[in-house]
Amino acid sequence: MDRTRLTVAMCTYNGARFLLHQLESIAAQTRLPNELVVCDDRSADESLEIVRSFAKRAPFPVRLEINEKNLGSTKNFEKAIGLCQGEIIALADQDDVWKPRKLAVLEKTLEEHPEAGYVFSDAELVDVAGRPLGRTLWSTIRFQGSVLRSFSGSRQVAILLRRAAAQGAATAFRSRLNSVLLPISPHFGHDYWISLLASSVALYGVAVREQLIHYRQHDRQQIGPGSKSVVEKIRRAREEGAKGAGPYDCTTQGFQDVRERLLLAASKGLSYPPNHLCLIEEKIAHCGQRAAAHSTRGTAKLSKVISEVLTGRYERYSDSWRSVVRDLCF
């Protein structure tokens, strides 16, 4: 019997520094992909040459697409996903290194959970030279303990509305979800969009505790745990506060996009638990109140934050007291 067709979707942009290490780790998988789709976002370094050279000796077909204009990370992944032909799509960043069993474990997990829409693993954090930092991805984002144990069934959407859990480079999903996932909202990262929507339409996700990738932390990393120092995070928070509610307005729009996509799915006959839409509506209301607090100062800000605290939504939909402090101080 032919194995389920599996595609790796990779996006590149000026990633020559680490790109070959990532490509070689894909070629070293115990379960090789059936194809690799690479979408380059108009790199100005040697990324294209590295991919072309790798394609000549890769043990699987490599398709390289060069964007006519710069799309940005989210829309570039949207394009790459749309080009994939596999029943399972595994996402790849350009600067990590996969452990040899990654694809085999993710594929087997989906085979063991035929109703699951996606699967994701933990990751080992490494420095710019690939040396272990002594931390894991899940410990950094506090996806562990009771939160991890309760990440199942109807609890998933509530957990994801409080924190992102599935990092894109550690995720694989079924391509049949594309009719719901695409296009990806420009207001969210592709990985959060995929996990939240997949769990919302009752195609749950499976969390694999094994650390299947070396997740590199470096100075050019745009997102991810450890990508900014505490001082930098405080500076960014103050800058955002000075701009008013902008960041929260963007987040609110992202969840409104999720709501619209769920309503569209329902109109096409795709059923999902009604409470999932209710949870999304509550999250939108919470983001709206946080945005309102950020647009005010003094006693007006204090009043809005306290009012939102009394609803209990800081506990259910944000980072509890940490978010309260953030909204009061910035």
C-alpha beads as a LAMMPS data file, in Angstrom:
LAMMPS data file: protein, C-alpha beads

330 atoms
329 bonds

1 atom types
1 bond types

-500.0 500.0 xlo xhi
-500.0 500.0 ylo yhi
-500.0 500.0 zlo zhi

Masses

1 110.0

Atoms # bond

1 1 1 0.000 0.000 0.000
2 1 1 1.320 3.434 -0.887
3 1 1 2.127 5.601 2.066
4 1 1 0.061 8.727 2.640
5 1 1 1.467 11.456 0.441
6 1 1 3.315 13.950 2.620
7 1 1 4.493 17.402 1.558
8 1 1 6.829 19.777 3.377
9 1 1 6.001 23.472 2.914
10 1 1 8.965 25.776 3.519
11 1 1 9.217 29.556 3.244
12 1 1 12.533 31.318 2.738
13 1 1 13.650 34.919 2.956
14 1 1 17.310 35.881 3.271
15 1 1 17.914 32.714 5.269
16 1 1 21.171 31.537 3.738
17 1 1 22.946 31.553 7.093
18 1 1 21.068 28.469 8.371
19 1 1 19.115 27.208 5.369
20 1 1 21.391 24.342 4.306
21 1 1 21.314 22.824 7.808
22 1 1 17.511 22.760 7.683
23 1 1 17.384 21.272 4.195
24 1 1 19.883 18.565 5.108
25 1 1 17.862 17.657 8.188
26 1 1 14.789 17.160 5.986
27 1 1 16.802 14.931 3.656
28 1 1 17.940 12.906 6.690
29 1 1 14.411 12.032 7.835
30 1 1 13.649 8.363 8.459
31 1 1 10.357 9.047 6.663
32 1 1 11.236 11.173 3.651
33 1 1 8.619 13.581 2.325
34 1 1 7.067 12.927 -1.065
35 1 1 7.849 16.497 -2.077
36 1 1 9.267 19.756 -0.748
37 1 1 7.649 23.039 -1.758
38 1 1 9.791 26.136 -1.172
39 1 1 8.359 29.629 -1.608
40 1 1 11.020 32.317 -1.594
41 1 1 9.945 35.845 -0.688
42 1 1 12.460 37.595 -2.943
43 1 1 15.650 36.838 -1.017
44 1 1 18.646 39.048 -1.725
45 1 1 21.215 36.597 -0.347
46 1 1 22.298 33.117 -1.467
47 1 1 19.064 31.374 -0.426
48 1 1 17.956 30.613 -3.986
49 1 1 21.316 29.136 -4.948
50 1 1 21.270 26.939 -1.841
51 1 1 17.797 25.597 -2.621
52 1 1 18.612 24.974 -6.291
53 1 1 21.818 23.152 -5.416
54 1 1 20.020 21.041 -2.822
55 1 1 17.237 20.192 -5.292
56 1 1 19.737 18.551 -7.666
57 1 1 20.710 15.940 -5.073
58 1 1 17.637 15.718 -2.849
59 1 1 16.071 12.238 -2.493
60 1 1 12.635 13.735 -3.255
61 1 1 11.220 16.315 -5.702
62 1 1 11.839 19.949 -4.772
63 1 1 9.602 22.692 -6.164
64 1 1 10.939 26.234 -5.871
65 1 1 8.587 29.179 -6.350
66 1 1 9.889 32.757 -6.326
67 1 1 7.353 35.423 -5.431
68 1 1 6.872 38.320 -7.825
69 1 1 6.722 40.665 -4.845
70 1 1 7.437 40.358 -1.142
71 1 1 4.425 38.784 0.593
72 1 1 5.575 38.599 4.199
73 1 1 5.725 35.441 6.305
74 1 1 2.001 34.727 6.719
75 1 1 0.991 35.186 3.098
76 1 1 4.102 33.360 1.904
77 1 1 3.093 30.316 3.959
78 1 1 -0.436 30.662 2.595
79 1 1 0.981 30.401 -0.922
80 1 1 3.231 27.459 -0.061
81 1 1 0.382 25.559 1.585
82 1 1 -1.823 26.124 -1.457
83 1 1 0.821 24.580 -3.713
84 1 1 1.215 21.393 -1.685
85 1 1 -0.183 18.172 -3.140
86 1 1 0.135 15.942 -0.087
87 1 1 -2.634 14.661 2.158
88 1 1 -0.448 15.751 5.061
89 1 1 1.394 19.084 5.050
90 1 1 4.339 19.625 7.388
91 1 1 5.479 23.207 7.866
92 1 1 9.156 24.159 7.897
93 1 1 10.994 27.325 8.882
94 1 1 14.325 28.110 7.252
95 1 1 16.508 28.278 10.357
96 1 1 15.764 25.186 12.460
97 1 1 17.079 21.615 12.362
98 1 1 14.722 18.646 12.416
99 1 1 15.478 15.515 14.373
100 1 1 15.491 12.408 12.118
101 1 1 12.193 10.958 13.387
102 1 1 10.127 14.125 13.120
103 1 1 8.050 13.336 10.027
104 1 1 7.669 9.679 10.963
105 1 1 6.313 10.527 14.413
106 1 1 3.913 13.207 13.162
107 1 1 2.583 10.974 10.389
108 1 1 2.125 7.995 12.725
109 1 1 0.313 10.195 15.241
110 1 1 -2.193 11.320 12.619
111 1 1 -2.664 7.691 11.533
112 1 1 -3.434 6.753 15.142
113 1 1 -5.904 9.655 15.443
114 1 1 -7.916 9.593 12.189
115 1 1 -10.283 12.308 13.424
116 1 1 -7.461 14.711 14.311
117 1 1 -6.869 17.629 11.972
118 1 1 -3.343 18.462 13.044
119 1 1 -0.436 17.390 15.219
120 1 1 2.396 19.329 16.796
121 1 1 5.372 18.557 19.000
122 1 1 7.572 20.178 21.582
123 1 1 10.968 21.537 20.538
124 1 1 14.419 21.870 22.029
125 1 1 15.639 25.468 22.091
126 1 1 19.177 25.959 20.774
127 1 1 21.387 28.995 20.303
128 1 1 22.742 30.451 17.084
129 1 1 25.434 27.737 16.940
130 1 1 22.964 24.923 17.581
131 1 1 23.968 24.443 21.231
132 1 1 21.154 23.434 23.628
133 1 1 19.877 26.255 25.828
134 1 1 18.538 23.865 28.459
135 1 1 14.930 24.840 27.770
136 1 1 12.076 23.508 25.696
137 1 1 9.554 25.436 23.646
138 1 1 6.611 24.296 25.746
139 1 1 8.256 25.231 29.056
140 1 1 8.934 28.713 27.674
141 1 1 5.321 29.321 26.645
142 1 1 3.992 27.531 29.780
143 1 1 2.264 24.824 27.769
144 1 1 2.791 22.107 30.349
145 1 1 1.348 20.565 33.495
146 1 1 -2.423 20.845 33.840
147 1 1 -2.696 22.928 30.646
148 1 1 -1.052 20.196 28.568
149 1 1 -3.035 17.432 30.254
150 1 1 -6.310 19.195 29.530
151 1 1 -5.494 19.919 25.879
152 1 1 -8.084 17.559 24.449
153 1 1 -11.568 17.597 22.994
154 1 1 -13.766 20.533 23.886
155 1 1 -11.069 22.157 26.061
156 1 1 -8.727 22.916 23.171
157 1 1 -10.419 26.035 21.858
158 1 1 -10.576 27.602 25.324
159 1 1 -6.873 26.910 25.869
160 1 1 -5.877 28.286 22.462
161 1 1 -7.861 31.461 23.069
162 1 1 -5.608 32.086 26.044
163 1 1 -2.256 31.083 24.550
164 1 1 -0.763 29.807 21.304
165 1 1 0.516 26.255 21.610
166 1 1 1.410 24.892 18.155
167 1 1 4.584 26.367 16.680
168 1 1 4.481 26.161 12.892
169 1 1 7.852 24.443 12.413
170 1 1 6.686 21.641 14.723
171 1 1 3.261 21.203 13.105
172 1 1 1.705 18.992 10.428
173 1 1 -1.940 19.061 9.344
174 1 1 -4.337 17.382 6.925
175 1 1 -4.687 19.220 3.629
176 1 1 -8.446 18.648 3.638
177 1 1 -8.533 21.536 6.100
178 1 1 -7.398 23.931 3.383
179 1 1 -10.968 24.734 2.382
180 1 1 -11.411 26.262 5.842
181 1 1 -7.897 27.560 6.462
182 1 1 -7.221 29.415 3.217
183 1 1 -6.862 32.306 2.807
184 1 1 -5.048 32.968 6.098
185 1 1 -5.962 36.099 8.018
186 1 1 -3.240 38.768 7.732
187 1 1 -3.829 39.584 11.399
188 1 1 -2.482 36.287 12.766
189 1 1 0.560 34.111 12.288
190 1 1 -0.130 31.108 10.068
191 1 1 0.511 28.583 12.846
192 1 1 -1.924 30.123 15.327
193 1 1 -4.568 30.505 12.619
194 1 1 -4.228 26.834 11.621
195 1 1 -4.393 25.440 15.150
196 1 1 -7.276 27.626 16.336
197 1 1 -9.457 27.044 13.277
198 1 1 -8.720 23.313 13.138
199 1 1 -9.682 22.891 16.790
200 1 1 -12.719 25.137 16.332
201 1 1 -14.209 22.996 13.555
202 1 1 -13.918 19.947 15.814
203 1 1 -10.909 18.486 13.989
204 1 1 -8.848 18.443 17.134
205 1 1 -5.085 18.662 17.461
206 1 1 -2.744 16.155 19.088
207 1 1 0.192 17.357 21.197
208 1 1 3.296 15.142 20.986
209 1 1 5.505 15.562 24.057
210 1 1 8.684 14.553 22.235
211 1 1 11.022 17.375 21.188
212 1 1 11.236 16.764 17.446
213 1 1 13.104 19.859 16.290
214 1 1 16.025 22.030 17.349
215 1 1 14.318 25.428 17.454
216 1 1 17.009 28.010 16.859
217 1 1 17.087 31.322 18.742
218 1 1 19.068 34.091 17.052
219 1 1 19.309 37.842 16.632
220 1 1 17.341 37.990 13.364
221 1 1 14.454 35.906 14.623
222 1 1 11.214 37.863 14.246
223 1 1 9.031 35.756 16.529
224 1 1 9.366 32.962 19.030
225 1 1 10.305 32.403 22.664
226 1 1 13.496 34.088 23.712
227 1 1 13.665 36.189 20.563
228 1 1 13.645 39.383 22.633
229 1 1 15.216 40.288 25.962
230 1 1 13.094 41.436 28.901
231 1 1 14.312 45.000 28.339
232 1 1 13.345 44.787 24.678
233 1 1 9.901 43.418 25.538
234 1 1 9.295 46.311 27.964
235 1 1 10.485 48.819 25.372
236 1 1 8.187 47.326 22.715
237 1 1 5.244 47.300 25.128
238 1 1 5.763 50.990 25.902
239 1 1 5.990 51.821 22.213
240 1 1 2.748 49.956 21.572
241 1 1 1.110 51.764 24.457
242 1 1 2.170 55.095 23.005
243 1 1 0.465 54.162 19.745
244 1 1 -2.842 53.602 21.480
245 1 1 -4.977 50.527 20.888
246 1 1 -3.406 49.562 17.557
247 1 1 -2.005 46.119 18.486
248 1 1 -5.240 45.160 20.234
249 1 1 -7.315 46.366 17.311
250 1 1 -5.270 44.076 15.078
251 1 1 -5.791 41.134 17.431
252 1 1 -9.510 41.864 17.618
253 1 1 -9.695 41.858 13.827
254 1 1 -7.916 38.497 13.758
255 1 1 -10.526 36.884 15.969
256 1 1 -13.272 38.538 13.954
257 1 1 -11.729 36.840 10.917
258 1 1 -11.892 33.506 12.769
259 1 1 -15.584 34.128 13.520
260 1 1 -16.325 34.942 9.891
261 1 1 -14.523 31.817 8.714
262 1 1 -16.536 29.649 11.114
263 1 1 -19.778 31.194 9.921
264 1 1 -18.726 30.577 6.333
265 1 1 -17.898 26.957 7.141
266 1 1 -21.320 26.511 8.721
267 1 1 -22.995 27.938 5.619
268 1 1 -21.222 25.232 3.607
269 1 1 -22.575 22.476 5.828
270 1 1 -19.577 21.976 8.120
271 1 1 -20.861 21.500 11.657
272 1 1 -18.964 22.287 14.853
273 1 1 -19.879 22.696 18.538
274 1 1 -21.931 25.899 19.003
275 1 1 -19.987 26.828 22.130
276 1 1 -16.850 27.300 20.017
277 1 1 -18.424 30.308 18.330
278 1 1 -19.529 31.603 21.730
279 1 1 -15.956 31.382 23.000
280 1 1 -14.718 33.324 19.975
281 1 1 -17.333 36.033 20.612
282 1 1 -16.179 36.310 24.226
283 1 1 -12.571 36.636 23.126
284 1 1 -13.518 39.402 20.677
285 1 1 -15.318 41.264 23.464
286 1 1 -12.287 40.892 25.744
287 1 1 -9.877 42.187 23.086
288 1 1 -12.208 45.108 22.460
289 1 1 -12.193 46.048 26.129
290 1 1 -8.400 45.825 26.306
291 1 1 -8.179 48.054 23.240
292 1 1 -10.502 50.566 24.901
293 1 1 -8.323 50.562 28.038
294 1 1 -5.191 51.220 25.986
295 1 1 -6.772 54.224 24.323
296 1 1 -7.346 55.974 27.665
297 1 1 -5.207 57.262 30.533
298 1 1 -5.440 57.781 34.291
299 1 1 -8.604 56.914 36.183
300 1 1 -10.477 56.118 32.976
301 1 1 -7.942 53.400 32.156
302 1 1 -8.086 52.029 35.701
303 1 1 -11.876 51.915 35.559
304 1 1 -11.927 50.022 32.263
305 1 1 -9.339 47.481 33.414
306 1 1 -11.104 46.848 36.720
307 1 1 -14.409 46.476 34.912
308 1 1 -12.880 43.833 32.648
309 1 1 -11.232 42.082 35.603
310 1 1 -14.671 41.653 37.182
311 1 1 -15.944 39.776 34.111
312 1 1 -13.303 37.095 34.684
313 1 1 -12.146 37.320 31.087
314 1 1 -8.544 38.212 31.939
315 1 1 -8.298 34.773 33.541
316 1 1 -10.127 32.938 30.762
317 1 1 -8.774 34.718 27.675
318 1 1 -5.462 36.389 28.564
319 1 1 -2.467 35.878 30.825
320 1 1 -4.369 36.616 34.039
321 1 1 -2.653 39.175 36.328
322 1 1 0.278 39.611 33.918
323 1 1 -2.109 41.019 31.316
324 1 1 -3.804 43.194 33.923
325 1 1 -0.441 44.706 34.890
326 1 1 0.450 45.220 31.246
327 1 1 -2.811 47.056 30.544
328 1 1 -2.427 49.251 33.620
329 1 1 1.210 50.179 33.032
330 1 1 1.507 50.634 29.261

Bonds

1 1 1 2
2 1 2 3
3 1 3 4
4 1 4 5
5 1 5 6
6 1 6 7
7 1 7 8
8 1 8 9
9 1 9 10
10 1 10 11
11 1 11 12
12 1 12 13
13 1 13 14
14 1 14 15
15 1 15 16
16 1 16 17
17 1 17 18
18 1 18 19
19 1 19 20
20 1 20 21
21 1 21 22
22 1 22 23
23 1 23 24
24 1 24 25
25 1 25 26
26 1 26 27
27 1 27 28
28 1 28 29
29 1 29 30
30 1 30 31
31 1 31 32
32 1 32 33
33 1 33 34
34 1 34 35
35 1 35 36
36 1 36 37
37 1 37 38
38 1 38 39
39 1 39 40
40 1 40 41
41 1 41 42
42 1 42 43
43 1 43 44
44 1 44 45
45 1 45 46
46 1 46 47
47 1 47 48
48 1 48 49
49 1 49 50
50 1 50 51
51 1 51 52
52 1 52 53
53 1 53 54
54 1 54 55
55 1 55 56
56 1 56 57
57 1 57 58
58 1 58 59
59 1 59 60
60 1 60 61
61 1 61 62
62 1 62 63
63 1 63 64
64 1 64 65
65 1 65 66
66 1 66 67
67 1 67 68
68 1 68 69
69 1 69 70
70 1 70 71
71 1 71 72
72 1 72 73
73 1 73 74
74 1 74 75
75 1 75 76
76 1 76 77
77 1 77 78
78 1 78 79
79 1 79 80
80 1 80 81
81 1 81 82
82 1 82 83
83 1 83 84
84 1 84 85
85 1 85 86
86 1 86 87
87 1 87 88
88 1 88 89
89 1 89 90
90 1 90 91
91 1 91 92
92 1 92 93
93 1 93 94
94 1 94 95
95 1 95 96
96 1 96 97
97 1 97 98
98 1 98 99
99 1 99 100
100 1 100 101
101 1 101 102
102 1 102 103
103 1 103 104
104 1 104 105
105 1 105 106
106 1 106 107
107 1 107 108
108 1 108 109
109 1 109 110
110 1 110 111
111 1 111 112
112 1 112 113
113 1 113 114
114 1 114 115
115 1 115 116
116 1 116 117
117 1 117 118
118 1 118 119
119 1 119 120
120 1 120 121
121 1 121 122
122 1 122 123
123 1 123 124
124 1 124 125
125 1 125 126
126 1 126 127
127 1 127 128
128 1 128 129
129 1 129 130
130 1 130 131
131 1 131 132
132 1 132 133
133 1 133 134
134 1 134 135
135 1 135 136
136 1 136 137
137 1 137 138
138 1 138 139
139 1 139 140
140 1 140 141
141 1 141 142
142 1 142 143
143 1 143 144
144 1 144 145
145 1 145 146
146 1 146 147
147 1 147 148
148 1 148 149
149 1 149 150
150 1 150 151
151 1 151 152
152 1 152 153
153 1 153 154
154 1 154 155
155 1 155 156
156 1 156 157
157 1 157 158
158 1 158 159
159 1 159 160
160 1 160 161
161 1 161 162
162 1 162 163
163 1 163 164
164 1 164 165
165 1 165 166
166 1 166 167
167 1 167 168
168 1 168 169
169 1 169 170
170 1 170 171
171 1 171 172
172 1 172 173
173 1 173 174
174 1 174 175
175 1 175 176
176 1 176 177
177 1 177 178
178 1 178 179
179 1 179 180
180 1 180 181
181 1 181 182
182 1 182 183
183 1 183 184
184 1 184 185
185 1 185 186
186 1 186 187
187 1 187 188
188 1 188 189
189 1 189 190
190 1 190 191
191 1 191 192
192 1 192 193
193 1 193 194
194 1 194 195
195 1 195 196
196 1 196 197
197 1 197 198
198 1 198 199
199 1 199 200
200 1 200 201
201 1 201 202
202 1 202 203
203 1 203 204
204 1 204 205
205 1 205 206
206 1 206 207
207 1 207 208
208 1 208 209
209 1 209 210
210 1 210 211
211 1 211 212
212 1 212 213
213 1 213 214
214 1 214 215
215 1 215 216
216 1 216 217
217 1 217 218
218 1 218 219
219 1 219 220
220 1 220 221
221 1 221 222
222 1 222 223
223 1 223 224
224 1 224 225
225 1 225 226
226 1 226 227
227 1 227 228
228 1 228 229
229 1 229 230
230 1 230 231
231 1 231 232
232 1 232 233
233 1 233 234
234 1 234 235
235 1 235 236
236 1 236 237
237 1 237 238
238 1 238 239
239 1 239 240
240 1 240 241
241 1 241 242
242 1 242 243
243 1 243 244
244 1 244 245
245 1 245 246
246 1 246 247
247 1 247 248
248 1 248 249
249 1 249 250
250 1 250 251
251 1 251 252
252 1 252 253
253 1 253 254
254 1 254 255
255 1 255 256
256 1 256 257
257 1 257 258
258 1 258 259
259 1 259 260
260 1 260 261
261 1 261 262
262 1 262 263
263 1 263 264
264 1 264 265
265 1 265 266
266 1 266 267
267 1 267 268
268 1 268 269
269 1 269 270
270 1 270 271
271 1 271 272
272 1 272 273
273 1 273 274
274 1 274 275
275 1 275 276
276 1 276 277
277 1 277 278
278 1 278 279
279 1 279 280
280 1 280 281
281 1 281 282
282 1 282 283
283 1 283 284
284 1 284 285
285 1 285 286
286 1 286 287
287 1 287 288
288 1 288 289
289 1 289 290
290 1 290 291
291 1 291 292
292 1 292 293
293 1 293 294
294 1 294 295
295 1 295 296
296 1 296 297
297 1 297 298
298 1 298 299
299 1 299 300
300 1 300 301
301 1 301 302
302 1 302 303
303 1 303 304
304 1 304 305
305 1 305 306
306 1 306 307
307 1 307 308
308 1 308 309
309 1 309 310
310 1 310 311
311 1 311 312
312 1 312 313
313 1 313 314
314 1 314 315
315 1 315 316
316 1 316 317
317 1 317 318
318 1 318 319
319 1 319 320
320 1 320 321
321 1 321 322
322 1 322 323
323 1 323 324
324 1 324 325
325 1 325 326
326 1 326 327
327 1 327 328
328 1 328 329
329 1 329 330
